[in-house]
Amino acid sequence: MEEDSWEFTVGATRKFSVKDMRSHITSLSHPWTSQPTRWNNSIPSKVNINTWRAMNSRLPARTNLYLKSMDLDSVRCVVCDEEIETEEHVFVHCKIAIDIWKDIFKW
């Protein structure tokens, strides 16, 4: 796997596009299978991409930014300021996330 960088190196133009990113991600295989990434065509591409990023610790949660030597005031959640901001906290444990999930399950 390639090292992370701050430059978009996928595609001929080296400019970010969802199409180039989707093609690149689709060409990759998950480490636990030999199957290429499967997309859910009933949801927007950006949701597929963010799901993939979350599953591979590629979202800009504060802990990930800190690990990339970003200068941060804190790694605590900027929404609730109660816990360290990880992907799991943002989507599952943060008070706001809990309220959102409750509303979704009521629906």
Secondary structure, DSSP 4 states (H G I P E B T S, - for coil): -PPP-SS--SSTT-S--HHHHHHHHHHSB-TT-SSBPPP-TTS-HHHHHHHHHHHTT-S--HHHHHHTT---S-SB-TTTSSSB--HHIIIIISHHHHHHHHHHHH-
